[in-house]
Amino acid sequence: MHSSSPAGQCCIPAQRGKEGRSQLLCTFNSWEKFNMAENENFYGKNGEPRKYDPNFKGPIEKRGCTDIVCCILFIICVLAYIAVGILAWSQGDPRKAIYPTDSRGQFCGQAGTPLQNKSMVFYFNILKCASPMVLLEFQCPTTQMCVEKCPEKYMTLLSAYPIKKDFDYYKNFCQEGVTNSMGVPEILKRGLCPAVLIPSKSFTKRCFPSLGMNNGKVTVGGQDKVNDGEGNTVPAEDLLYGVKNATVVIEARQVVMKIFEDYTHSWYWILIGLAIAMVLSLLFIILLRYLAAIMVWVVIALLILVIGYGIVHCYMEYASLKGEPGANVTLQELGFQTDFAVYLQLQQTWLAFMIILAIVEVIIILLLIFLRKRILIAIALIKEASRAIGHVMCSLFYPLFTFLLLALVIAYWAVTAVFLSTSNQPIYKVFNESACEYSRQTCSPANFSDSPEKKACPDSQCLFAFYGGETPYHKYLIVLQFYNVFLFFWCANFVIALGQMTLAGAFASYYWAFSKPDDIPTFPVFSSLGRSLRYHTGTLAFGALILSIVQLIRVLLEYLDHKLKGAQNKFAKFLLCCLKCCFWCLEKIIKFLNRNAYIMVAIYGKNFCTAAKDAFFLLLRNMIRVAVLDKVTDFLLFLGKLLVVGLVGIFAFFFFSGRVKAFADTAPNLHYYWVPILTVAVGSFLIASGFFSVYSMCVDTLFLCFLEDLERNDGSAEKPYLMPENLRKILNKKNTAQPGQ
């Protein structure tokens, strides 16, 4: 029989002796040529592997500036951003966002004015604030005036007028010009006084009815029925802006107040919990440096035990509620309750918790079974990362620098946004109750009493509506706000990119050092930061610009989705949902590519496009390692975060809930013990994320360097591998001989 070789050549059947050996050699050479052709075809499609360079000793020091055009564009945009801030500062007035205004747009409580002692706004008829026009124009169609304090008594103008003491008190909430000689009808006709005073409390310096509950009924000033100002006695519930579900609003307000009180009683304990989270994160990192393998398996075991304890605890709570009256009520039957502690009295709640935790437990165990071999490689990477951080300890504090820069960017954006939004001029409009052709048209309050609008509509008033303007600055104000948001995204992404490139350069210096730690630069983080800012500001701006454009598109899609919520067009909703999903995925992909591109720039000093292409093809040529090793490492670091949050969360639960008698006297008395527990848990996760982000960047950098090491070196004496020995053993790689041996 004849067989065809992989190279396409026909080989003669194997013969004995020399002919047989010659034929076997021919077949082997044919297979080798075929494999070489396949490799060339593979690398042709996925980029060329980097060639060995005997002069390469780590991040290149002699490099040039990259992406200069984008650098210049970024500098110009930042300067323009500063100019926008200066312009907004010169035109804006933050007092408009701080101080309430009366019907003439005057600030209540402003120092140096007649209203400096009148810091609160009082509405003549609070019921008119329920008008839909309030949502469009942010102004109640009723007279509002500045007062020293909100009304404390319930009285009507008709009942207060005959009694001098009461009428003098009543006039504190009337406009100027009210005299004792005027009759009640004339006062009400001219709109000088409200028809009724309702006991109120100040909220954001605005007087709102003082609401309460008595025997399940809404009360205002302790009364469940009050006069509406038109001679009718109505339930107090009707005075709450016309809202029917006043009880829900009152309970929500009470919940907010209780939560605020809980924070005031437990804030120092919350800070202690966050400090414990910081100590645990640092301890976790220190232990990883010396006991990486043990710590990883301990993290996995503790996570399984923590979730297992959660399952057992949920079952014990579930069993303890068996037979209790009302415990068999379902969540659907109970409905929404503002007192969340009620849900913990139901068997179904603990059953749901137990099922969710059991599913999570099974998923984690299955993942560990199937990925147990890959975990060994991930451990090697984490152990090497722990060594790298041990030699570059200042990298642990770099996130603080990033946080400060981000705080500066956020503060500048917020201040600029406030000044831009308050740089309009007061606009006055005609407000009336009856039909009027001049309704909602602009007017001048100075001469409104003698204006045609007042004569045509006697019951109309010229009230402050909103802030606007007709100048070119005011016409393009929305463009400036848009520019403010876009530059916020760009600057924030630039700061994050700077941190990634700085850490990547520092850790790459460690990996490519032939003799560690002798060949590591003295200050690797500062050296890398200097290189990034001096040579690669344009590259950082380029990557941040691409990401910012995608994020801005996502913001616009969310805005359109919010505007079209009431629309019935299902196709438009489906299209928006698809677009939001696509751009969410695109943002994740760009973040991943940018991160790896910055690593390549930090090492080789290339421009963004070249570095992104090299990083992409390098990862593409090693996609299996990328999909398994890198992500398993991320998963293990995420387990570390869960361990920190879990330990601190369990401690907070036993402390604040009073389940442990030793803490019963020490723990503060709270309305909802879940408030500090949730705060501590979220804060612990953020703290752990900050510390582990350095670890994640270190692992990603070492992983790319490891892939480069595999391609540029072969383990020979001339081209030895620089990866650690334990990683070479796992990958079955070895250096044949060391130089000089």
Secondary structure, DSSP 4 states (H G I P E B T S, - for coil): --EE-TTS-EEPPP-SHHHHHHHHHHHHHHHHHHHHHHHHHHHHHH-PPPPP-TT--SS-SS-----HHHHHHHHHHHHHHHHHHHHHHHH--THHHHS-B-TTSPBTT-TTSTTTT--EEEES-GGGGGSTHHHHHS--SS-EEEESS---S-EEHHHHTTSHHHHHHHGGGS-TT--TTS-HHHHHHTT-S-SEE--EEEETTEEEE-EEEETTEEEETTBSEEE-SSS-EEEGGGGTTT-S-HHHHHHHHHHHHHHHHHHHHHHHHHHHHHHHHHHHHHHHHHHHHHHHHHHHHHHHHHHHHHHHHHHHHHHHHHHHTTT-TTTT--HHHH---S-GGGGGG-HHHHHHHHHHHHHHHHHHHHHHHHTHHHHHHHHHHHHHHHHHHHH-GGGGGHHHHHHHHHHHHHHHHHHHHHHHHT-SEEEEEEE-SS--TTTT-B--GGGGGGSHHHHH-TT-EEEEEEEE--SHHHHTHHHHHHHHHHHHHHHHHHHHHHHHHHHHHHHHHHHT-SSTTTTS-SSHHHHHHHHHHHH-HHHHHHHHHHHHHHHHHHHHHHHHHHHTTT---HHHHHHHHHHHHHHHHHHHHHHHHHHHHHHHHHHH---HHHHHHHHHHHHHHTHHHIIIIIHHHHHHHHHHHHHHHHHHHHHHHHHHH--SHHHHTTS---S-THHHHHHHHHHHHHHHHHHHHHHHHHHHHHHHHHHHHHHH--SSSSS---S-HHHHHHTT---S--TT-
